[in-house]
């Protein structure tokens, strides 16, 4: 590693661990909006699953949950960017690139395992494993949050632990209650987290 690259690496590490960067761009409102989007997704999923045939319900609910993810992601990006602009911070940086690479593997695993369960059901291979999907989402999301929590306030790490524990419990005990599991975690956890961050760090 040459001197110029070593100096750049040191600057990135310093920015990652710098407390003002950690705390300045957190948005409690984005957590609250994510919780509301998740609760809306749970309600829509429940209605679709009871109103349509299984095959049609799966097709619609894929769009429902993709919409929930995009809404929550857009809220986080927009609100974070607004707080960054007030502090003169750039939209893209080495810090964000490194955070993206750390959280990408859990999301890839989440999509892959969910797709495998849907495929097994579609092909009629083995028992129905739909009840594991909420647990998979919770655990992989918890892992992603823990990675982000290395560069974030303590609230993110607490949220990560909550999702990891809830996912393990859901995998063992809540196969028959996916809506309670999704609503209580992606909905309820995010609402509590968003309110806590808003009160401590701002909207």
N, C-alpha and C positions, 0 to 999 in steps of 0.2 A: 504494500500500500504506500503510494507516494505521499509527500507532505501535504499537498493540496487536498487530496481525498481524505486524509486523516483529519485535517482541520474541519472539513465539511461534516464528517461523521460526528465529531465532537460537538459541533454546533447543533446538529439534529438532536443528539442525546440531551444536550442542555435545554433545548426547547421542549422536549418531551417531559422532562422532569421539573420544569419551571412552574412553580405554584400559580403565578398569575395566569399563565396559559391554561392550566388545569381548570381554574375556577371561572374565568372570565366569560366563557362562551356557553356555559350550561343554560338550557332553557327548560324551566319547569313546565311551561305551557305545552311544549312538544310532547312531554310525557303524558300530560292529561289528555291531549288530543289523540295520542296513540291508544290510550285506554278506552276512550270513547269509540274509536274506530274498531277496536277489537270487540267491544260489547255489541256494536252494530253488526259486525261480522258473525258473531255467535247467534244473534237473533235471526239474521238472514239465513245462515246455515241450517238452523233448526226448522225454519219455515219451509225452505226448499226441500230438505230431506223428508218432510212429511207431506209435501204437496205434489212431488214429482216422482216418476219412476226412479229406481236406483241409478241406472245409467245416466239418465238426464240430470239427476241431482248432482252426481259427481261432476259432470261437465259444468254445471252452473256454479257449483261451490268452488271449483278451481278459480273461476273468474272472481268470485266473492272474496276469497282470501288473497288473491293477487291484488285486488283493489284495496283491501285492508293494509297490506304491506306497503303498497305504493303511497297510500294516504299518510300513513305514519312516517314513512321515509321522507316524503316531501315536506311534511310539517317540521321534522327535525332539521332538514337541510335549510329550509327557508328561514326558520326562526334562529338557527345557529348563525346563519350568514348575516342576518340583521344585527345580531349582537357583535359579530366580528367586524362589520363595517364601522360600527361606532368606535371601535378601538384601532381602526386602520390596519386590520389584519388581512392578508391575502386570501383569496378564495381557495387556492390550491397550494400545498406546501409539502415538503418532505415528511413532516409530521403526519399529515393526513394520509399520505401514500403508505407510510408504514402501518398506520392503524388499519387501513383498508386491507392490507395483506395479512394482518394478524387475524381479522375477523372473517376473511373469505372462506377458509377451510370449514368451520362449523356450518356455515350456510350451505356450502356445497354438499356436505354430509346430510344435512336436513332435507334438501331437495332430493338427493339420491335415495335415501331411505323411504321417504314418503312416496316417491315414484315406484320403488320396488314393491311396497305394500299395495298400492293401487294396481300395479301390473299383476300381482299374484291374485288379487280379487277378480280382476278382469279376465284372467286366463283360467280361473277356477282351480288354482293350485294351492292346496292346503287350506287350513282354517282361516277364518276372517280375522285379520289383524288390525282393523280400523281403530280399535281402542288404544293402540300403541302410538298412533300419530300425535295426539296432544303431548304425550310424554316425550317423544322424539323432538318435537318443536321446543318444548320447555328446556330440555337438557342442552340441545345445540345452541339455543338462544342464550342460555345461561353461560355457556362456555365463551360465546362471542362477547357477552357483557363483561366477563371476567378479564378478557384480553383488553378491552377498552378501559376497564377499571384501573389498569396499571398506569394509565395516563389521565385519570379522571378523579373527581371527588369520591369520598367514601360511599356516598349514596349509590353509585353505580355498582360498586363491589357488593354492597348489601343486596341490591336487586339481583345481582348475578347468583349469589348464594341462595336467595329465595327461589329463583327459578330452578336451580340445580336440585335442591331438596324436593321441591314440588314435583319436578319431573320424575324423580326416582319413586316418590310416593304414588304418583299417578300411574306409573308403569306397573306397580304391584296391586293397586287397590281401586283404581277408577276407570277400568276398561269400559264399564257400562254407563259411565257418566261423563262423556267427553265435553258436553256443553258446560257443565259445572267446572270442569278442569280448565277449559279455555277461558271462560268468563272470569273465574276467580284469579287467574294468573295474568294473562295478557290484558284483561280488562282491569281487574281490581288492583293488582300489583302496580301497574303503570299509573293508575290514578293516585295511589298513595305516594309513589315515587315522585311523580310530577308535582304534587302539592308540597312535598318535603323540599324538593329542589327550589321551587318557586319561593317558598318562605325563606330559605336560607341564601339563595344565590340570585333570585329574581326570575321574572317571567321570560 
